[in-house]
Amino acid sequence: MFKKLSRSAVPAAVLVAAAAAALAPASASASASASAESAPLSSARIAAHFDLPKGQTPENLAPAPDGAVYVTFAKARQIAKVSPNGTTRILATLPEPADGGVHTPALGFPLTTGIVRAHDGTLYFLYATGTPDLTGVWRLRPGGRPQRIAALPANGLPNGLALDPRTRTLYVTDSVLGTIWSVPTTGGTPTAWSTAPELASTGFLGANGLRLHNGAVWATNLDKGTVLRVPVLPDGRAGRVRTAATGLPGIDDFAFTGRGDQLLAALNGPGQVVLVRPGGSHSIVLTQADGLRNPTSIALRGNTVHVTSAAYVTAQDPNLLLAHLNR
């Protein structure tokens, strides 16, 4: 459905957005303005602009208690902290694989992806390189240096990350292998927690965004445009997958609003954020007119919505957007 671009022609994860753009419905842009007018979000503004030539393509973010956010810059292989005033500080740059990452599945580039912050300030994040020595779950303690704590298959693409502080378990989506892994925060050997067929790709990238909510692991599937709910059984195993929403082309990351199972989701290719209601109906709440440039990740702190845009396809103005959630 889309032409595979050469390594020299694109940023690190451009193929993700290329696929999402190809899947975007033709009517999306036409309905965007009308849908956004009645949206529960207001006061959208760009809080920080990033440097595209330096590879500052924000793939995922995690809020900090001081009002800042931590982001992964996919192309630059970096972890950064963005202050409330928009200042960006690089915390770590991960080593480049010896082969340059050309064997990274689906993309052909090494990239940092999901990130979460523990209560003690420790950051956990993912790195996909196509090599067995670097691909996996990484940790960065305050004032420390990044270290890999769990290896993940080099033929996979670890993407979304979530932390259960109660059980000290990290959950990881693998977009190529169609798997949700579980890893102790202490590190070690990962467990294939779920390999349900609903997580699989249809040719490009499957399981993507990831959240823990209301006794379940929730994930998106980019290729299928779905939101999935996987119950955590009393013994910790994965229950039967339920498809909670469909018809969301190019869906990437998402966040719950605090109203039951209602959530906000980033549609990468269409350049939109949508509100998904329990039952699966959805409407557009932010568009490119608000400043979105291939949105990749969403996080909430109180009534403030944070959205990162990586500009994978637009190739202009990767940024961090803030909006107010009208409860």
C-alpha positions in Angstrom: 0.0 0.0 0.0 3.0 2.3 0.3 6.4 2.5 -1.4 9.3 1.3 0.9 11.8 4.2 1.0 15.5 3.9 1.1 17.5 4.5 4.3 19.0 7.7 3.0 15.7 9.2 2.1 13.8 9.1 5.4 14.0 9.7 9.2 14.3 6.7 11.4 10.7 5.7 11.8 9.1 7.3 8.7 7.8 4.0 7.5 5.5 3.8 10.5 3.8 7.0 9.5 3.9 6.1 5.8 1.8 3.0 6.5 -0.5 5.0 8.7 -0.9 7.7 6.1 -1.7 5.1 3.5 -4.4 3.7 5.7 -6.0 7.1 6.5 -9.5 7.4 5.1 -10.0 9.9 2.4 -12.8 11.7 4.3 -10.7 12.3 7.4 -9.5 15.7 6.6 -12.9 16.9 5.3 -14.6 16.0 8.6 -11.8 17.1 10.9 -12.8 20.7 11.4 -16.5 20.0 12.1 -15.6 17.2 14.6 -13.0 19.2 16.4 -15.3 22.1 17.0 -17.4 20.1 19.5 -14.4 18.4 21.1 -13.8 18.2 24.9 -10.3 19.7 24.4 -9.5 23.4 24.4 -6.6 25.9 24.5 -4.3 23.8 22.3 -0.8 25.2 21.9 2.7 24.2 21.0 4.8 24.1 24.1 8.1 23.0 22.5 9.6 22.7 19.0 12.2 20.0 18.3 15.2 19.9 15.9 14.4 17.5 13.0 17.9 17.6 11.4 19.3 16.4 14.8 16.9 13.4 14.8 14.6 14.9 17.5 11.6 12.9 16.5 9.6 12.3 19.7 8.2 8.8 19.8 7.0 8.4 23.3 6.7 10.5 26.5 6.3 10.1 30.3 5.2 13.0 32.6 7.5 14.1 35.5 6.2 15.4 38.8 7.8 18.9 38.2 5.6 19.6 35.2 8.3 18.4 32.7 8.0 15.4 30.4 10.6 12.8 29.4 10.6 11.9 25.8 12.4 9.4 23.5 13.9 10.9 20.3 13.6 7.9 18.0 16.0 8.9 15.2 18.6 10.4 17.6 18.5 7.3 19.9 18.1 9.7 22.9 16.3 10.2 26.1 15.5 13.8 26.9 13.7 16.0 29.4 11.5 18.8 28.3 10.9 21.5 30.9 7.6 23.4 31.3 9.1 26.4 29.5 10.0 24.2 26.5 13.7 23.8 27.2 15.0 20.4 26.0 17.9 18.7 27.9 19.4 15.4 26.6 19.8 12.9 29.4 21.4 10.0 27.4 22.3 8.9 23.9 22.3 5.1 23.3 25.2 3.4 21.4 24.7 2.9 17.7 24.8 -0.8 16.7 27.9 -1.9 14.8 25.9 -2.4 11.6 24.2 1.0 11.9 20.9 -0.7 12.7 20.1 -1.7 9.0 18.6 -5.0 10.2 16.1 -3.4 12.6 12.9 -5.1 11.5 10.3 -3.2 9.4 12.3 0.1 9.6 16.0 -0.5 9.0 17.0 2.1 11.7 17.8 1.8 15.4 15.3 3.7 17.4 14.3 4.5 21.0 10.6 3.9 21.6 8.4 3.5 24.7 9.3 5.2 28.0 7.9 5.2 31.6 8.9 6.7 34.9 8.9 4.9 38.2 8.1 6.7 41.5 11.7 6.8 42.4 12.6 8.7 39.3 14.0 5.7 37.4 13.3 5.8 33.7 12.6 2.5 31.8 12.6 2.7 28.0 13.0 0.5 24.9 15.6 0.3 22.2 15.2 -1.6 18.9 18.3 -2.2 16.8 18.0 -5.5 15.0 21.0 -6.7 17.0 21.0 -9.1 20.0 23.5 -7.0 22.0 21.4 -3.8 22.2 17.7 -4.6 21.6 15.6 -4.7 24.7 14.5 -2.9 27.9 16.9 -0.2 29.3 17.0 1.6 32.6 18.3 5.1 33.5 18.5 6.0 37.2 18.7 9.7 38.3 22.3 10.8 37.7 23.3 7.4 36.3 24.0 6.0 32.9 21.7 3.9 30.7 22.0 0.1 31.0 20.1 -2.7 29.4 18.3 -4.8 31.9 16.5 -7.3 29.6 17.3 -8.5 26.1 14.4 -8.8 23.7 14.5 -10.7 20.4 16.6 -8.9 17.7 14.1 -9.9 15.1 11.3 -8.0 16.9 10.5 -4.3 17.4 9.8 -3.4 21.0 7.5 -0.4 20.9 5.0 0.3 23.7 5.9 0.2 27.4 3.8 0.2 30.6 4.7 -0.2 34.2 2.7 -2.0 37.0 4.2 -0.5 40.2 2.3 -2.9 42.3 3.8 -6.1 40.9 7.0 -4.3 39.6 6.3 -5.6 36.2 7.0 -4.0 32.8 4.9 -4.8 29.8 6.2 -4.4 26.3 4.4 -4.6 22.9 6.4 -6.0 20.0 5.0 -4.6 16.8 6.7 -7.1 14.5 6.3 -10.3 16.5 2.8 -9.6 17.7 3.6 -10.2 21.3 3.2 -8.5 24.7 6.2 -9.3 26.8 6.4 -9.0 30.6 9.7 -8.2 32.3 10.5 -7.6 36.0 11.7 -4.1 36.8 14.8 -5.9 38.2 15.5 -7.2 34.7 16.1 -10.7 33.5 14.5 -13.0 31.0 11.3 -11.7 29.4 8.1 -13.8 29.3 5.8 -13.9 26.3 2.8 -12.8 28.2 0.4 -12.8 25.3 0.8 -13.8 21.6 -2.9 -13.5 20.8 -3.6 -13.2 17.0 -5.3 -9.8 17.6 -1.8 -8.4 18.3 -0.3 -9.5 15.0 0.4 -7.2 12.1 -1.1 -7.6 8.7 2.2 -6.8 7.0 3.8 -3.9 8.7 3.3 -3.1 12.4 0.9 -4.7 14.8 0.7 -4.2 18.6 1.9 -0.7 19.3 0.7 1.6 22.1 0.3 0.1 25.6 -1.4 1.1 28.9 -2.5 -0.5 32.2 -6.0 0.3 33.2 -8.8 -1.2 35.3 -7.3 -4.6 35.8 -6.2 -5.1 32.2 -3.4 -4.4 29.7 -4.7 -2.3 26.8 -2.9 -2.2 23.5 -3.4 -0.7 20.0 -2.8 -2.4 16.7 -1.5 0.0 14.0 -2.1 -2.2 11.0 -5.6 -3.2 12.1 -6.7 0.2 13.6 -7.9 -1.4 16.8 -7.8 -0.9 20.6 -7.5 -4.2 22.5 -8.2 -5.1 26.1 -6.3 -8.0 27.7 -7.5 -8.9 31.2 -4.8 -9.7 33.8 -6.0 -12.9 35.5 -5.7 -13.4 39.3 -2.6 -15.6 38.7 -1.0 -12.9 36.5 -1.6 -14.6 33.2 -3.2 -13.0 30.2 -7.0 -13.5 29.7 -8.9 -13.5 26.4 -8.4 -10.4 24.2 -11.4 -8.2 23.6 -11.5 -5.7 20.8 -12.7 -2.4 22.4 -12.6 -0.2 19.3 -12.1 -0.4 15.5 -11.8 1.9 12.6 -8.8 3.9 13.9 -6.3 3.9 11.0 -2.7 4.4 11.9 -3.4 4.4 15.7 -0.2 4.7 17.8 -0.2 5.6 21.5 -3.2 6.5 23.7 -4.2 7.6 27.2 -7.2 7.2 29.4 -9.1 10.4 30.4 -10.2 9.3 33.9 -13.8 8.7 32.8 -14.0 4.9 32.9 -12.7 3.4 29.7 -12.8 6.7 27.7 -9.5 7.4 26.0 -7.6 9.7 23.7 -5.7 8.2 20.9 -3.1 9.5 18.4 -3.6 8.6 14.8 -0.2 9.0 13.3 -0.8 9.1 9.5 -4.0 11.2 9.5 -2.4 13.7 12.0 -5.3 13.5 14.5 -6.2 12.9 18.1 -9.5 11.2 18.6 -11.7 10.7 21.6 -12.7 7.0 21.9 -15.8 6.3 24.0 -16.7 3.1 25.8 -18.3 1.0 23.2 -15.9 2.1 20.5 -17.5 5.2 19.0 -15.0 8.0 18.4 -14.6 11.6 17.2 -11.8 13.9 16.2 -10.7 16.3 18.9 -7.3 17.7 17.6 -6.1 18.0 14.0 -3.2 19.3 12.0 -4.7 22.8 12.3 -3.9 22.6 16.0 -0.3 21.8 15.2 -0.2 18.0 15.0 2.5 16.6 12.8 2.1 12.8 12.8 1.3 12.5 16.5 2.9 9.5 18.2 2.2 9.6 22.0 -0.3 11.0 24.5 -0.1 11.5 28.3 -2.3 13.3 30.8 -1.3 15.1 33.9 -4.4 16.4 35.7 -6.4 18.2 33.0 -3.5 18.8 30.8 -3.1 16.7 27.7 0.4 16.2 26.3 0.8 15.1 22.7 4.1 14.5 20.9 4.4 14.8 17.1 7.3 13.3 15.3 6.8 14.7 11.8 7.8 11.4 10.3 5.9 12.2 7.0 5.3 15.9 7.2 9.0 16.4 7.7 8.5 19.7 9.5 8.0 20.9 13.0 8.2 17.9 15.4 6.8 19.2 18.6 5.1 18.9 21.9 1.5 20.1 22.0 -0.5 20.9 25.2 -4.3 21.1 25.5 -6.9 21.4 28.3 -9.2 18.5 28.9 -12.7 19.9 29.7 -14.1 17.5 32.3 
